Amino acid sequence: MMKFMYLPYAASAALIALFLMLFPSCYTMKQGMTFLGYLNRSVPLEKIGESGNVERVGIFVAEVNRIRDFAMGTLGLKQSKNYTRYVDLDRDYLAAIVSACSPVAFERHTWWFPVVGRVPYKGFFNVEDARKESAKLRKKGLDVWVRPVDAFSTLGFFRDPLYSYMTDYPVHRLADLIIHELVHATIYIKSDSAFNESLAEFIGKEGARRYIETYYGLDSGQYRAIDAGNADNKAFVEFAQLIIKALDAVYTDGALSHEEKLARKAAVIAGAQEDFAARYDSLFETENYRGFSTMQINNAYLDLYRLYNEEDSYFEDIYNSMGRDLPAFIAAAKTWKGKNRIAD
């Protein structure tokens, strides 16, 4: 089995349009049939049972139901039967996602599918298929990144299920994941992945924080955990964005040759990783990101932080202007047609 190159943040849920199996192609048929197989063997949450772990599963089911009620009832995300069924898997991830980018520019490689348009990632249930895809892209001279995801949204075409590995998730991660994916099922702009993912990331994190505050309180261990996790995530994203900015200056320097850009790219990344390791304990409260200093990162990896996170505080500014009223923010977002056309 290939070794995954993990993102250092906990949950990296992505949207994979597997319902495209309805359109004839080897890829969509293979992925669609695998997903249908999972759906066919899914069971209602209330029928989950694990030998010796009945109490833990019961707590998980109750938590999921409460998160769903909060997301759809309180926050106003689209009502659906998503996350009411459960699939037992023998691994701790759902699919392998391939992303690619130019080695000397932050220019994403994209794939086009009917209905969803262009997307900057391609998902595979079989890791070997992801390895083959990444090899093809590397032969084209692209930077490639392969990562596992634990969930995706089918945009309401199917009832998205939960998976067995999620029973071990801390409550804030479970809430973030479910709310993030329900945002995709509620708001989706064709061929605008940056808008879709950064909006879902923003609402997922803020929704999870509000959920923990509502049901566990500001003084709870759960809230302290999400507070520390969000602070560390913010610090890491800011660090990654500094690297991106430095590299972008290299890539847009017309006086440099391709080879010179690659050499300076390597120097920028190496210097950033050395600085990261030296300052880690002053930057982060948790151990979630320590491995970054030894990862073989590239543009495809860094570009994910441009895709999933705003390079400015656009959504945050709108949210603050609305009195940090998350249901009102979501209601407004339902009317938006992309970041550049908020008022349409």
VENDA-V904902 format. One line per field, one symbol per residue. ss: DSSP state (H for helix, E for strand, L for the rest). psi: psi as a letter, one per 20 degrees, with the letter a starting at -180 (. if undefined). A space follows every 10 residues. Layout:
ss->???
psi->???
This chain:
ss->LLLLLLLLLL LLLLLLLHHH HHLLLHHHHH HHHHHHHHHH LLEEHHHLLL LLLHHHHHHH HHHHHHHHHH HHHHLLLLLL LLLLEEELLL LLLLEEEEEE ELLLLLLELL EEELLLEEEL LEEELLHHHH HHHHHHHHHL LLEEEEEEEL LLLLLLLLLL LEEHHHHHLL HHHHHHHHHH HHHHHHLLLL LLHHHHHHHH HHHHHHHHHH HHHHHLLLLL HHHHHHHHHH HHHHHHHHHH HHHHHHHHHH HLLLLLLHHH HHHHHHHHHH HHHHHHHHHH HHHLLLLLLH HHHHLLLLHH HHHHHHHLLL LLLHHHHHHH HLLLLHHHHH HHHLLLLLHH HLLL
psi->qqpqnqqiqf pmqrppmiij iipoqgghgg hghgghgghh jqqqhijppp pikggghggg ghgghhgggg ghgghkrppr jqkjrppoqk rkrgrpppqq qqikqmoqpr qpqqgibpqk qpqphphhhh ggghgghhhj jqpqppqqqi rrpjkihrop rrqhiiijqq hhgggggggg hhghigopop kmhgggghgh gghgghgggh ggggihqhjq hhhhghgggh ghgghgghgh hggggghhhg hjoiiqrghh ggghghgggg gghghghhjg hihqhrjhjh ihijqmqahh ghhhihgipq iakghggggh ijklnghhgg gghhiqkrhi lhi.
